[in-house]
Every structure is written in structure tokens, then in C-alpha cells.
């Protein structure tokens, strides 16, 4: 069960990083801040 939680945490982290990068490119610093808050 711990392995699944670890994998899921890594997936969520990757999505957060990708979302932050995408928001940064589309909306500049404001997009990055919004992505971090959400």
C-alpha cells in the first residue's frame, strides 16, 4: 500500500510541475503563482 502512495505522490508532483511550467509560459509569473496556490 505504501508503494502505491509513493507512486501517486510522484505523479501528483509531476502534474504540479507540468502545470506550473505551463501556467508560467501562458501567463507569466501570475500563472505560476496561481498554479502553486491551486
N, C-alpha and C positions, 0 to 999 in steps of 0.2 A: 504494500500500500504506500509506503514511503517513497518508493521508486516512482510511482505514478505522480505523486505530489511534486517530486523534484522535477520531473519532465514537464509537468503542467506549468510550474513556476518559470522554467526556462522558456517555454512557449509564450507565456504572458509577457516576459521580459523582452523577447524578440519582437512581439507585436507592439509593445510600448516604444521600443527604439525605432522601429519602422514608422510608426505613426508620428512620432516626434520629428523624425527626419522629413517625412512627407509634409507635415504641417509647417516645418521650417522653410522648406523650399517654396511652398504655396503661399504662406502668409508671413514669412519672415519671423522675427522674434516673437511677435504676438501669437502666431500659430504654435510656436514651440512652447510658450507659456501655457496656452490653452491645453495642449496635448499633455503637458506634465500635470496640470490640475485635474483633468479628466482621467 
